[in-house]
Amino acid sequence: MDFFHSQETLTTFEWILRAVVAYFFLILVAKAMGQRSIAQLRLIDFAIALIIGNIIAHPLSDEHLGLKGSLTTTVVLVVLYIGSVYSMLKWPRVRNLINPAPITLVRDGEIIYKGLNKARISIDLLLEELREEKVEDVKKVALALWEADGKVSVFLDSKYNPITPETYSMETEPFDLPKTIIKEGIIYTTVLKQVNKDEGWVVEKLENLYHTNRENVLLATIDQKDNLKVFLYK
């Protein structure tokens, strides 16, 4: 167990042992801290990012530390990471251990207190997450789940879902992303060619509709129906 203690030098095998111990230790620590501590990151991603960042930083700032150990450790950690990801894909038990199942926080408009305790979040945090989803009333929520990456998935009761054209089987036009033809006073000629227009057409439109020239245009876009939208510097 000498690799645990401070030494003048470490063998390659001892560096590998340190990496393995640190990898699994940090996963256990992150798991004990709870999902909120690693919001937006999966448990295994959080562990690998934190360890590698520290490993690489030390030899770059301490002249007494060699780079060999850090590089060896990093390689071992990457191998462990890839192996862990592969194991999660192949074996459900490993996947469930590292990435736990979602925790139910709200069901049919009722707050599940046990779920809050399991996720280690407060009522205030739950309400904050709902507000971020533009939900002002818990009673409107059919289901809210605390995901493994620290996010809350919110599903409204069907009677509170917004009405869409599909609700009434209405026909809609296909999605069209307007193309940028001017940005910060610069005309994009290649884009104009794609929509079968030229600079003369743009200049004429700007003069007739907006009484300005391209130097005053912050942004101008055009859609498939040749609708021109212009945003001037203000």
C-alpha positions as CSV (number, residue, x, y, z in Angstrom):
1,M,0.0,0.0,0.0
2,D,3.0,2.3,-0.4
3,F,1.4,4.1,-3.4
4,F,-1.0,5.8,-0.9
5,H,1.8,7.7,0.7
6,S,4.1,10.5,-0.4
7,Q,7.2,9.3,-2.1
8,E,10.1,10.6,-4.0
9,T,9.2,8.5,-7.0
10,L,6.4,6.1,-8.0
11,T,6.7,3.2,-10.4
12,T,4.4,3.0,-13.4
13,F,2.3,0.2,-11.6
14,E,1.9,2.4,-8.5
15,W,0.7,5.3,-10.7
16,I,-1.9,2.9,-12.2
17,L,-3.0,1.8,-8.8
18,R,-3.4,5.4,-7.7
19,A,-5.5,6.2,-10.8
20,V,-7.8,3.2,-10.3
21,V,-8.4,4.0,-6.6
22,A,-9.0,7.7,-7.3
23,Y,-11.4,6.9,-10.1
24,F,-13.7,4.6,-8.1
25,F,-13.4,6.7,-5.0
26,L,-14.5,9.9,-6.7
27,I,-17.5,8.1,-8.3
28,L,-18.5,6.9,-4.8
29,V,-18.1,10.5,-3.4
30,A,-20.1,12.0,-6.2
31,K,-22.8,9.5,-5.8
32,A,-23.0,10.2,-2.0
33,M,-23.2,14.0,-2.7
34,G,-26.3,13.5,-4.7
35,Q,-27.4,14.3,-8.2
36,R,-27.7,18.0,-7.7
37,S,-24.0,18.3,-7.2
38,I,-23.4,17.1,-10.7
39,A,-26.3,18.9,-12.5
40,Q,-25.9,18.8,-16.3
41,L,-23.3,16.0,-16.1
42,R,-23.7,12.3,-15.8
43,L,-22.0,10.8,-12.7
44,I,-19.2,9.1,-14.7
45,D,-18.6,12.2,-16.8
46,F,-18.3,14.4,-13.7
47,A,-15.8,12.0,-12.2
48,I,-13.5,11.7,-15.2
49,A,-13.6,15.5,-15.9
50,L,-12.7,16.4,-12.4
51,I,-9.9,13.9,-12.0
52,I,-8.2,14.5,-15.3
53,G,-8.4,18.3,-14.8
54,N,-6.5,18.0,-11.5
55,I,-4.0,15.5,-12.8
56,I,-2.9,17.5,-15.8
57,A,-2.8,20.8,-13.8
58,H,-0.3,19.8,-11.1
59,P,2.7,18.9,-13.3
60,L,2.1,22.0,-15.3
61,S,2.4,24.2,-12.2
62,D,4.9,22.3,-10.0
63,E,8.4,21.8,-11.4
64,H,9.1,19.0,-8.9
65,L,6.4,16.8,-10.5
66,G,7.2,14.8,-13.6
67,L,4.8,14.5,-16.5
68,K,5.2,10.8,-16.9
69,G,3.0,10.0,-13.9
70,S,0.2,12.3,-15.0
71,L,0.2,11.0,-18.5
72,T,0.2,7.4,-17.3
73,T,-2.7,8.2,-14.9
74,T,-4.6,10.0,-17.6
75,V,-4.3,7.0,-20.0
76,V,-5.5,4.6,-17.3
77,L,-8.5,6.9,-16.5
78,V,-9.5,7.1,-20.1
79,V,-9.4,3.3,-20.4
80,L,-11.5,3.0,-17.3
81,Y,-13.9,5.6,-18.6
82,I,-14.3,3.8,-21.9
83,G,-14.7,0.5,-20.1
84,S,-17.3,1.9,-17.8
85,V,-19.3,3.3,-20.8
86,Y,-19.1,0.0,-22.6
87,S,-20.2,-1.8,-19.4
88,M,-23.2,0.5,-19.0
89,L,-24.2,-0.3,-22.6
90,K,-23.8,-4.0,-22.2
91,W,-25.0,-4.7,-18.7
92,P,-28.2,-3.1,-17.3
93,R,-27.1,-3.7,-13.7
94,V,-23.9,-1.6,-14.1
95,R,-26.0,1.1,-15.9
96,N,-28.5,1.2,-13.1
97,L,-25.7,1.4,-10.5
98,I,-23.9,4.4,-12.2
99,N,-27.0,6.1,-13.7
100,P,-29.9,5.7,-11.4
101,A,-33.5,5.6,-12.5
102,P,-35.4,8.9,-12.6
103,I,-37.0,9.9,-9.2
104,T,-40.6,10.9,-9.2
105,L,-41.1,14.4,-7.6
106,V,-44.7,15.2,-8.7
107,R,-47.5,12.8,-9.8
108,D,-51.0,13.9,-10.7
109,G,-50.5,17.3,-9.2
110,E,-49.3,16.0,-5.8
111,I,-45.7,16.5,-4.5
112,I,-44.0,13.2,-3.6
113,Y,-42.1,14.1,-0.4
114,K,-40.2,10.8,-0.4
115,G,-39.0,11.6,-3.9
116,L,-37.7,15.1,-2.8
117,N,-35.8,13.4,0.1
118,K,-34.3,10.8,-2.3
119,A,-33.2,13.4,-4.8
120,R,-32.0,15.7,-1.9
121,I,-33.8,18.8,-3.1
122,S,-36.0,21.2,-1.3
123,I,-39.5,22.4,-2.1
124,D,-38.1,25.8,-3.1
125,L,-35.8,24.1,-5.6
126,L,-38.6,22.1,-7.0
127,L,-40.7,25.2,-7.5
128,E,-37.7,27.0,-9.1
129,E,-37.3,24.1,-11.6
130,L,-41.1,24.3,-12.4
131,R,-40.9,28.1,-12.9
132,E,-38.0,27.6,-15.4
133,E,-40.4,25.3,-17.3
134,K,-43.0,28.1,-17.2
135,V,-45.2,26.1,-14.8
136,E,-46.7,28.3,-12.1
137,D,-49.0,25.8,-10.5
138,V,-47.9,22.3,-9.2
139,K,-51.5,21.1,-9.7
140,K,-51.1,21.4,-13.5
141,V,-48.2,18.8,-13.4
142,A,-49.1,15.3,-14.4
143,L,-45.5,14.0,-13.8
144,A,-42.2,15.6,-12.8
145,L,-39.1,13.4,-12.8
146,W,-35.6,14.2,-11.4
147,E,-33.2,12.9,-14.0
148,A,-29.8,11.4,-13.5
149,D,-28.1,14.6,-14.9
150,G,-29.8,16.9,-12.4
151,K,-32.6,18.1,-14.7
152,V,-36.3,18.0,-14.0
153,S,-38.5,16.6,-16.8
154,V,-42.0,18.1,-16.5
155,F,-45.1,16.8,-18.2
156,L,-48.3,18.8,-17.9
157,D,-51.8,17.4,-17.5
158,S,-53.3,17.0,-21.0
159,K,-55.9,19.7,-20.3
160,Y,-53.2,22.3,-19.7
161,N,-51.2,21.5,-22.8
162,P,-51.2,24.3,-25.4
163,I,-53.5,23.8,-28.4
164,T,-51.6,23.1,-31.6
165,P,-52.7,22.8,-35.2
166,E,-52.5,19.0,-34.9
167,T,-55.2,19.1,-32.2
168,Y,-57.7,20.1,-34.9
169,S,-56.0,18.2,-37.7
170,M,-55.1,21.5,-39.4
171,E,-52.7,21.6,-42.3
172,T,-49.5,23.5,-41.7
173,E,-46.7,24.8,-43.9
174,P,-43.3,23.0,-43.6
175,F,-40.7,24.6,-41.4
176,D,-38.6,27.3,-43.0
177,L,-35.5,28.7,-41.4
178,P,-35.0,32.3,-42.7
179,K,-31.6,32.8,-44.4
180,T,-29.3,35.7,-43.3
181,I,-28.4,37.9,-46.2
182,I,-27.0,40.9,-44.3
183,K,-25.1,40.9,-41.0
184,E,-23.5,43.9,-39.5
185,G,-23.6,45.8,-42.8
186,I,-22.1,42.9,-44.9
187,I,-24.1,41.4,-47.7
188,Y,-23.7,37.6,-48.1
189,T,-23.7,37.2,-51.9
190,T,-23.5,33.4,-51.7
191,V,-26.7,33.3,-49.7
192,L,-28.4,35.7,-52.2
193,K,-27.5,33.3,-55.0
194,Q,-29.3,30.4,-53.1
195,V,-32.5,32.4,-53.0
196,N,-32.1,33.7,-56.6
197,K,-31.5,37.3,-55.6
198,D,-28.7,39.8,-56.1
199,E,-27.3,42.9,-54.4
200,G,-29.3,45.2,-56.6
201,W,-32.6,43.7,-55.3
202,V,-31.4,44.1,-51.7
203,V,-30.3,47.7,-52.1
204,E,-33.7,48.5,-53.8
205,K,-35.7,46.9,-51.0
206,L,-33.7,48.7,-48.3
207,E,-34.2,52.1,-50.0
208,N,-37.9,51.6,-50.8
209,L,-39.1,49.9,-47.6
210,Y,-36.7,51.1,-44.9
211,H,-35.2,54.3,-46.5
212,T,-31.7,53.2,-45.6
213,N,-28.6,51.4,-46.9
214,R,-26.8,48.2,-46.0
215,E,-24.3,50.0,-43.7
216,N,-27.1,50.7,-41.3
217,V,-28.3,47.1,-41.2
218,L,-27.5,45.0,-38.2
219,L,-29.3,41.9,-39.5
220,A,-31.5,41.1,-42.5
221,T,-33.1,37.8,-43.3
222,I,-35.3,36.4,-46.0
223,D,-37.7,33.4,-46.0
224,Q,-38.9,31.1,-48.7
225,K,-41.7,33.5,-49.5
226,D,-39.3,36.3,-50.1
227,N,-40.4,38.1,-46.9
228,L,-37.5,40.4,-45.9
229,K,-37.0,41.3,-42.3
230,V,-34.5,44.0,-41.4
231,F,-33.1,45.0,-38.1
232,L,-31.3,48.4,-38.0
233,Y,-28.6,49.6,-35.7
234,K,-30.3,51.5,-32.8
